[in-house]
Amino acid sequence: MLKVKHIFIACYLLLATCCSVSAQLIDTTALMAQPIFDNLTEALKNPSQVFRLSLRGKKLKKFPMEILQFKNLQELDLSKNKLDSIPGLIGTLPYLETLDLSNNKINYLPDSIGLLKNLKKLVAFKNNLIALPTEIGKLESLEILDLWSNEFSFFPEELSKLKKLRWMDLRNITIEDNQQERLQKLLPKAKIFFSPSCHCVSG
């Protein structure tokens, strides 16, 4: 069943790529001039004109799959909901530059997060994340990674591939001094915010 699911996702991604000829990435100035849609029904009336979507605080328990119709989407705010997962098909939104998943109940990020080649800002603080997928290293445009107040116990070596990362927040996460040093070596050009390690002594 899992293999079939992976094949389905791969086929969907291929189809989305082939059908996205009309999709476009607009610059920051043009993007700021675009309206922020906060109603999914209204946004669906003209999907190709939706560049900014905010479903913040809508009490969502599941990711609205209708979002995948917005092929030009560059900003997506799903903060302050009750989501516990993000579907692998998030990778069919290749123009995303900002993704805000903060204040949810998300346990993991899908491997397909690595397909978001234009992503500059990923915000996922106050969730239940315990690890990052190794594919995080494929986010070649990422500049900001906000992950404070999660349950991380593992950080992949692939973080070192984030050459454009300049700012990462890992506060309110128990990370011992040696791990803090490791992360700083992986990302020497990034400003990383840590909480002081507890220096806990067991027994």
C-alpha positions in Angstrom: 0.0 0.0 0.0 2.8 2.4 0.9 4.5 1.7 -2.4 1.3 2.4 -4.3 1.0 5.7 -2.4 4.5 6.7 -3.4 3.8 5.9 -7.1 0.6 8.0 -6.9 2.5 11.0 -5.5 5.3 10.6 -8.1 2.7 10.5 -10.9 0.9 13.5 -9.5 4.1 15.5 -9.3 5.0 14.7 -12.9 1.5 15.7 -14.1 1.6 18.9 -12.1 4.9 19.8 -13.6 3.7 19.2 -17.2 0.5 21.2 -16.6 2.1 24.2 -15.0 3.2 26.0 -18.2 1.1 29.1 -17.2 2.5 29.2 -13.7 4.8 32.1 -12.9 7.0 33.5 -10.2 6.7 37.2 -9.7 9.2 39.5 -7.9 8.8 40.8 -4.4 7.5 44.2 -5.4 4.8 42.7 -7.6 4.0 40.1 -4.9 3.4 42.7 -2.2 0.9 44.3 -4.5 -1.2 41.2 -4.7 -4.2 40.7 -2.4 -4.0 38.2 0.5 -6.9 35.8 0.1 -8.3 34.5 3.4 -11.4 32.7 2.1 -10.8 29.5 0.3 -14.1 29.6 -1.6 -13.4 33.1 -3.0 -9.8 32.1 -3.9 -11.1 29.1 -5.9 -13.0 31.3 -8.2 -9.8 32.2 -10.0 -7.0 29.9 -8.8 -4.4 31.3 -11.2 -4.6 34.7 -9.6 -3.9 33.5 -6.1 -0.4 34.3 -5.1 -0.9 34.9 -1.4 -3.2 32.8 0.8 -3.8 33.0 4.6 -6.0 30.4 6.3 -4.6 31.4 9.7 -6.8 30.5 12.7 -9.5 28.6 10.7 -9.6 25.7 13.1 -8.5 23.4 10.3 -7.8 19.7 11.3 -6.8 18.6 7.9 -4.8 20.2 5.1 -7.3 21.6 2.5 -6.3 19.8 -0.6 -7.9 22.5 -2.7 -4.8 24.6 -2.0 -3.0 22.4 -4.5 -5.0 24.2 -7.3 -3.1 27.4 -6.7 -0.1 26.7 -8.9 1.1 30.4 -8.7 1.0 30.4 -4.9 4.1 32.1 -3.3 2.9 32.7 0.3 0.9 30.2 2.3 -0.1 30.8 5.9 -1.7 27.9 7.8 -0.7 29.0 11.3 -2.9 28.7 14.4 -4.8 25.6 13.3 -5.0 22.0 14.4 -3.1 20.3 11.6 -1.1 17.2 12.6 0.4 16.6 9.2 1.2 18.1 5.8 0.6 16.0 2.7 3.5 15.0 0.4 1.7 16.8 -2.4 2.8 20.1 -0.9 5.7 19.6 -3.4 3.3 20.5 -6.3 3.5 24.1 -5.2 7.0 24.8 -6.5 6.7 28.6 -6.4 6.2 28.8 -2.7 8.6 31.3 -1.1 7.0 31.6 2.3 5.3 28.7 4.2 4.0 29.3 7.7 2.9 26.2 9.7 3.4 27.6 13.2 1.0 26.9 16.1 -0.2 23.5 14.9 0.3 19.9 16.0 2.5 18.7 13.2 4.6 15.7 13.9 6.8 15.6 10.8 7.4 17.4 7.5 7.1 15.3 4.3 10.1 14.5 2.3 8.6 16.4 -0.6 9.4 19.6 1.3 12.7 19.4 -0.6 10.9 20.1 -3.9 10.1 23.7 -2.9 13.2 25.1 -4.6 12.0 28.7 -4.2 11.2 28.5 -0.5 13.0 31.3 1.3 11.1 31.2 4.7 9.9 28.2 6.6 8.1 28.9 9.8 7.0 25.8 11.9 7.4 26.9 15.5 5.1 25.5 18.3 4.5 22.1 16.7 5.4 18.5 17.7 8.3 18.1 15.3 10.9 15.6 16.4 13.2 15.6 13.4 13.7 17.2 10.0 13.7 15.2 6.8 17.1 14.8 5.1 15.5 16.5 2.1 15.6 19.7 4.0 19.0 20.1 2.5 17.5 20.6 -1.0 15.9 23.9 -0.1 18.6 25.8 -1.9 16.9 29.2 -1.5 16.0 29.0 2.2 17.1 32.0 4.2 14.9 31.7 7.4 14.1 28.6 9.4 12.0 29.2 12.5 11.5 26.1 14.6 11.4 27.2 18.2 9.4 25.2 20.7 9.3 21.7 19.1 10.5 18.3 20.3 13.6 17.8 18.2 16.0 15.0 19.0 17.8 14.8 15.7 19.1 17.3 13.1 20.4 15.9 9.8 23.8 16.6 8.4 22.1 17.8 5.2 21.5 21.1 7.0 25.0 22.0 5.9 23.7 22.3 2.3 21.5 25.3 3.2 24.1 27.8 1.9 21.7 30.7 1.9 20.4 30.2 5.4 21.0 33.3 7.5 18.7 32.9 10.5 17.4 29.8 12.5 15.5 29.8 15.8 15.8 26.7 18.0 14.9 28.3 21.3 12.8 26.4 23.8 14.2 23.1 22.6 16.6 21.1 24.8 19.8 20.9 22.8 23.0 20.1 24.7 26.2 22.1 24.2 27.9 19.6 21.9 24.9 19.5 19.6 24.7 23.3 19.6 28.3 23.4 18.5 27.7 20.8 15.8 24.8 22.7 14.4 26.8 25.9 14.3 29.6 24.1 12.4 27.0 22.8 9.9 25.8 26.3 9.4 28.7 28.7 10.0 27.1 31.6 8.2 23.7 31.4 10.0 22.7 33.1 13.2 21.3 30.4 15.3 19.3 31.1 18.4 19.5 28.5 21.2 18.1 28.2 24.7 20.8 27.5 27.3 21.4 23.8 27.6 20.2 22.3 30.9 23.5 20.5 31.8 21.3 17.8 33.3 22.9 15.1 35.3 21.0 11.9 35.6 21.1 9.6 38.6 
